[in-house]
Amino acid sequence: MSLNRARFLRTKSISTDNAMAKIYHQHIALNLGLGKVKMINHLYMPETIMEDQHYQLYWDNPIITDRPVPHNMPDIAVFFKIEKKAILLDVKIPVDDNMNRAYTEKVEKYRDLAFEMREIYGFQSVIVMPLIISVNGLVEIHLAENTKKLGLDTSIISAAHTRHNHIPQYGMIQLFGVHLGE
């Protein structure tokens, strides 16, 4: 595989994951009262930090800890100030056969960060909640349950699936362009 194609595929993977994460971020922000207006999904650009007296919502923002933690930037972090709890959300869109592995990897990836956050910030709980849907639209077993735990309607899952399915179409155009440019 050429270096340009490898870079392209990595970029497409990230943008597909981000498309789904943006949908969840917007719905969480609206649900917590941090967002005021619902936007069309593909036009929504999350703010890095949204906050009021009860909640703080991060988008791709590093979480500061006393000791270095290799993975300190989940896609979305939700902090419940009064309840002293946090939820770390990370999106992954793997191939069908890797959904269970992707879920486990995400939980493991943020285990140290969750521990540090409990120690440093005194959170009563820090939950790592992976959001996994396959490239073919298979819904990972925990996704509906995790969506409900976030206080969101499960119809968001189909919106996220529809959105991420449009990314590869644009990607093929770009891939064709990259191929011609090599």
N, C-alpha and C positions, 0 to 999 in steps of 0.2 A: 504494500500500500504506500502511495506517495505521502510525503510529509504534509503537503497541502490538504490532501484528502483526510488524513488522520486528524489534522487540526480542525478541519471543517466538521467532521463527525463529532468530535469532542464539543465543539461550539454548539452544534445542533442539540446534543444531549442536554447541555446546560440550559439552552433557551427553551427546550421542551419542558424540562423540570420547572424552570422559572415561570412559564405560562400557567402551569397548574398551581404553583405556589402563589402567584399573583391573585388568582381567583379566590383561593382560601384566605389570603391576607385581606382582600377587600371585604369579604363576608365577615371575617372576624372583627375587623375595624368597625363595620356597620353595626354588628351585634353588640359590641362593647360601647357604642356611642362615640367612638373616636373618628369615624368617618361620617360625613354628613350627607353625601350624595352618591347614589350608586351609579357607577360608570359602566359603559360597555366594556366587557372583560379585556379585550385586546388593547384598549386605550388606557386602562388603569395603570398608573405608575406609582407604586407604593412609596410613601415617605420612609426614610431610614428609621426614624423614631417618631411614634405617635404616643401622646401621653395625656392623662388627666390625673385627678387626685386618687383615682381607684385603680387605674390600669396603665401599663406601659406595653407598647407593641413595637418590636424590632423587626426590621426587614434587612436581611443579609448584613447584620451589624455584629462586630465581634463583642463577646461578653468578656469583660475584664476579670481576671482572677489573680490571686497572689503568686501562684506558681504557674509556669508555662503549661498550658494544656494544648495538645496538638490540634484538637478540633474544637474551636471555640466560637464558630460562626454558623449556627443552624440557619436554614432559610427563613424561619419565622420563630420569634420567641415572644411569649405572652407572659407578662408578669402581673399577678394579682396582688396589689400592694397590701390591702387589708388582710387578706387570707394568708399572706406570706407564702404563696405558692407560685410555681412557674411551669410552663409547658414549652418544651422545645420541639418544634416541628421541622422535619426535613423531608423533602419530596424526592422520590426516585421513580423513574419509569423504566424498569428493566424489561428484558425479554420474558416471555411467559414462564419459562422454566426456572427463572432466577428470582421469583417474587419472594419466596420464603427466606432465601439467603439475603436478599436485599433488606428485608425487614430486620433480620437479626443483625446485619452489619450496621444498620443505622442506630439500633439500640446500643450496640457495643461502642460505636464511634463516639457517642456523646455521654457515655457512662462516667468518665473522669470529670467532664464539665459539670454534670449534674451533681456529683459528689462535692466538687469545689464550691458550687453555688450554695449548697446547703451549709457548708462549713463557713464560708466567708460572709454570705448575705443573710444567714439565719432562716432560709426558707424552710417551711415545714415539709414541703414536698416539691420535688422537681421531676416532672414526668417527661420522658422522651417518647414522642408520639410520631413514628414514621407514617407518611402518607404515600402509599404505594399503589400504583395502577400500571398494568403492563402496557407495552407498546401496542398490543392488539386489543386493549380495552378490558382485559380481565381485571376484576377488582380483587385486590388482596383481602384476605379474610378479616383483617382488623380495620379496613378503611371506613366502612359504614359505621362501625362502633365508635371509632375515633372521631369521625365527623359529628356524630351525635354528642359525644363528650364535650366537643367544642361549642355546643349549643347551636349547631348549624343544621339546616335541613339536608337530608341526604341527596336531594336533587342536584346539589352542587357537584356531586361526583360525575353526573352525566355532562354537566357544563365543562368540567375539567377535562373529561375524556374527549369531548367534541373539540375543545380548544387545542389540546395537544395533538390531535389527529390532523390538524391543518398545518402544523409546523413542517412536517416532512415534505409536503407539497411545495412549499416555498423553498425548502432545502434542496430539493431536486433541481430546481432552477439554478440555485446558487452552485450546486455541485457541478452541473453542466457547465456553468460559466467558469468555475475553477479549473475544470478539466481542459477547457479550451485555452485557458490562460497559461497552462503549464508548458 
